[in-house]
Every structure is written in C-alpha cells, then in structure tokens.
Amino acid sequence: MKNYRRRKFTTYKFFVEGQICKIFFHPQKEFQKGFWAWNVGFAVGNSNRQLNDWYWQKKNKRARSVSRQITGKVGLKGVTKFFTEILKLRWIIEPGDVLYCDCTSSKPEQQFKIGYRFVQRHPLWTIDYDKKYFFWHRPPYSNDPIWKDHKIIGKIPANPLQNTVNNLYFDCFSATPIDPHKARSKHQN
C-alpha cells in the first residue's frame, strides 16, 4: 500500500488589537519526489473576506486596501506575533517539506529587515537575500539517507518554539525500519 499524504491548503486566524491577522499555508510545488514547498502568507485586515481576496490576488477594492498596508493598524505587533505563530504552526507540514516566506508587501525592505531580525535568533532558517525569501526545512531533510530504509513519522517537539539544532533534530520525527531484519543502531553506518 502506498503511503500518500495530501498536502492541504490551511489557514490560521488570530486577533491583535481588534484587527484580524491571518496566516495562509499553501502547498506550491513538489520540489523533489514526495516533498513539497509551502508558501506562507500573512496579512492584517478588517474582515476575513478582505484577507482572502488579498491572498488570492483578486482585482477589487478589498484586496487593494490590504496591499497598501499589509500590517494594518497594528504595525509591528502583528508581524512579531506572526513570526511567533509560524514557529508553532510550522509542524503542520510533513517531514522533509520546506516552508518559505517571501517579502511581497508594499514595503518589502522593511518586511525583510523584521524577518531577518527574527531569523538571526533561529539559525536553521535559510535566507535568499536576492529574492528576499526565508526557508525552513522540516526534519528529516529530504536528502537525509534515513529516508531510504526507514518509515518516517513526524512528531511535534515538547517545545514547538525551540530550534532543531544538533540532537534536537531527532526529536522532530520517529523512524522505524522498513525491513525489521536489517535494523541497526544509530551508531552503525
């Protein structure tokens, strides 16, 4: 039986000072067989419909009003809350998938500076300075040799806000051998 998981468009909504903040998780493309790149969008607005129109790039007044001021009336508070929520929500994607945030607001330089300040505290995020993208790979990475002979099951760490550096990398998934007769300890090659 084939182990197929559907990558599904997901949204998450929260409020900051009476404004609606919405995070969009959208699977964009399969960058390697079985592994997907997810786009993350974020906006602040007055209504759910307004934010949906902005994300789906509708040609109407609601979408244009969000595009002009993507952080709404809350400013930096909404963006800092967004990055904190991303750290919690990043575990909804499948192991091996990639999450990326692009700076496409009306003020991309300012958005990139805020994101860069956030990424400095989380070293596993990768930065594309030319396109102004931030990337995060969910462990185990798609090129990790563990995928060849193990079945991977994603786990959410005890503290979802933590970095996945060094030994914490292995707290993000559990691996069971596909062939139990060839099971080896993690110290064997």
N, C-alpha and C positions, 0 to 999 in steps of 0.2 A: 504494500500500500504506500502510495506517495505521500510524503509529509508536505502538504501545501498549506500555506497560511495566506490569507487575503490581507493585503495592505489596504487599510480603510481610511478615508478622509475623516479627520476628527477635529473637533473644536473644544475649547475650554474658555469659559467666561468668568470674569471676576469684576469687582467694582472698586474704584478708587475715587473717593470724594464725590460720589453720586454719578460719576461717568462710567459707562460700560467699557471694559477692556476685554478684548477677545484675542485669543491665540488660535491660529489655524495650523494644523498639521496635515500636509498634503503630500502623498507619495508622488514624486515627479517621474522618475525613470529608473529602470533597472540598470545599474552601472556595471554589474557583474552577475552572472547567472545565479539567481536566488537572492541577491542582495540589492536593496533599493536605496535611493537617495530621497530624503524627505525635506520638503521646503517648509520653513516655519515663517508664518506671517503674524504681525501684531499691529493692532490699531486701537485707538480710543475714540469713542463717539457717543452719540446720544441715543441711538437705537440699534437693535440687533440687525434690522434690515439695512440700515446705513452701512454697518460694518461688512455685512455680506456683499452688498453692492460694490464696496471698495475692493474687497479681496478678489471678486470675480471680474473686476475691471469693467463694470457697467458704465455706460455713457450717460450718466444722469447727474442731477444736482447733488444728490445724497453722496455719491461716490466722490465727486469733485471736492466737496466740503471736507471730507476726511483726508483727501490727498494734500490739501493745502496745509493742514495742521494735524499731522498724524498722531501727536501726543495729546490732542485735545486741550482741555483747560487745566489738566493736572500736571503737565510738563514732565519733569524728570522723575517724579514719584511713580508714575505709571511705567516708565521704562525700567527703573530699578526693580519694581515688583515683577515686571515681565521676565527679566533675567533670572530672578529667584524662582519663579514658577516654571521656567524652562528646565532648571536643574531638577525639579521634582517630576516634571512630566516627560523628561527625555527617556524614561524607562518604558514608555508605552510602545516604542518601536522595537522591532525584532532584533535579536542578536546578529551582529555583522552589518546592520544597516547604518546609514550615515544621515545625520541631521545637519541641515545648513540654514543659516540665517543670512539674508542679503540686505544690504543697506539701500533701500529704494524709496526712502521717504522724500519729502520735499526738501529736506536738509540732510543729504546723505553723509556729509563730512561730520556733522555733529553727532549723528546716529553712530557712525563708525568709531568716533572717539569714546562714546559711552560704552559701546560694545568692547572696545579694546581695553578699557579700564577693567571691565568685568573679566575678560579672558586672561588678563595678567594674573589674576588670583586662581585661575583654573588652567593649569598648563597643558592639559590634554586637548584643549580646543586648538584647532589649527586655523591660521589666518591666511587668506588670499588678499594681499594688500592692493593688487591692481583692480580686482573686481569688487573689493570690499565685502567678502564673504567670511563667515565664521563656520567652521566644520567641527563636528564631534562624531566619532565612531563608537558605536556601542560594542563593548567587548562580548565575545572574542572577535577580533578584527577579521575581515573577510579573507585575508591572506594568511591567517594563522593555520599552521599544519594540523591543529586539533580537529578541524572540520573533516579531514579525510577519513578518520576511523572512529569518530565519536558522534553521538547524537547530542546536540546542544539544547539545553532548556534554559531560557532566560530567567534570572532572578532579580528581584529588586533588593539592593543592599539595605542593611538596617538603617543607615542614614543616607537617604537619596540625594542629599546635597553634597556629599563627600566627593573628593576626587577619586579616580580609579587608578592611582599610581602604584607601581610595584606590586606588592602582594594583594592589594585591594582589587586588582584586575580580576582575580579568580573568585572574588565574592559576588561577581555580577552574573555568573552562569554556573550551571552544573553540567557535567559531561559524563555520559555513560557510553561505554564501548559498544559499537555496533556488533562486533563479534566478541562475545564474552570469553572465548578461549584464547584470545590474543591480548587480554588485559595486562597492562604494565603499570608500574608505579610512575608517578610524575618525575622521578629522578632518573628513570631509564630513558634512553633515546630510541 
